[in-house]
Amino acid sequence: MWSRLLDATGIGEAAVPDKIRVLVTGEQGLMREGLHSLLTAYNDIEVVGEAEDGKQAVERTRELRPDVVIMDANMKMLNGFEATRSLLREVPGTKVVILAERDTRENVVGAFLAGASGCVPKATTGADLAFAARAVHRGELYLHPSLTQTMVRTYLSFKKMEMSDDPYEHLTERERHVMRLVAEGRTSSEIARDLGIAAKTVRGHIAGTMKKLNVHRRGELIKYAIRRGLVDIEIGN
């Protein structure tokens, strides 16, 4: 009885998931054959075509509509990054995994700026390549673990550049402290007494802070400190 009911509803049949349709690219036929062989070893992946240069990669993507393109970064006609931008304009739903020859900032960051969903080194395993294809097919971003250091270093260098452009980062600890006390409504004499320094020194700190922040009035300095979140503003009932 139960078997007939399951058969009637279809619940008893194992669902067969659709295979991930993949296009592989690469200038060298041996490389494409290697990628083809690595990926077809997995039952959930089907290689539907190949392309030997960037222009052909765009054309084959338009023709075959693969789920995922394994894109060689270094190809003729269009390199992998240019081809990725072009094919994503024409077939937006496609996911691209860039094969980077070197773990340089240009390759790793360039892959994602071009619109790729993943980046793996050329010297990779079939398991890693299949994992990347599955991840991007699910809508995730994938970065091979061996490339994470490059991405972290790039992020840190950008953050340092941002900080160097922020005038607040050029203030000394004493200047920040004095600015906070000014924003709390303290006079120069009160700040001098609290810090155990001369009022003239306090005024010097305030003047130096205003110059670094390019503000010209004490009120502007207070507004800056408030916007920066250096003081809490209490709103009365």
Buried (B, 14 or more C-beta within 10 A) or exposed (E): EEEEEEEEEEEEEEEEEEBBBBBBBBBEEEBBEBBBEBBEEBEEBBBBBBBBBBBBBBBBBEEBEBBBBBBBBBBEBBBBBBBBBBBBEEBEEBBBBBBBEEBEEBBBBBBBEBBBBBBBBBEBEBEBBBBBBBBBBEEEEBBBEBBEEBBEEBEEEEEEEEEEEEBBEEBEEBBBBBBBBBBBEBEBEBBBEEBEBEBEBBBBBBEBBBEBBEBEEEEEBBEBBEEBEBBEEEEEE
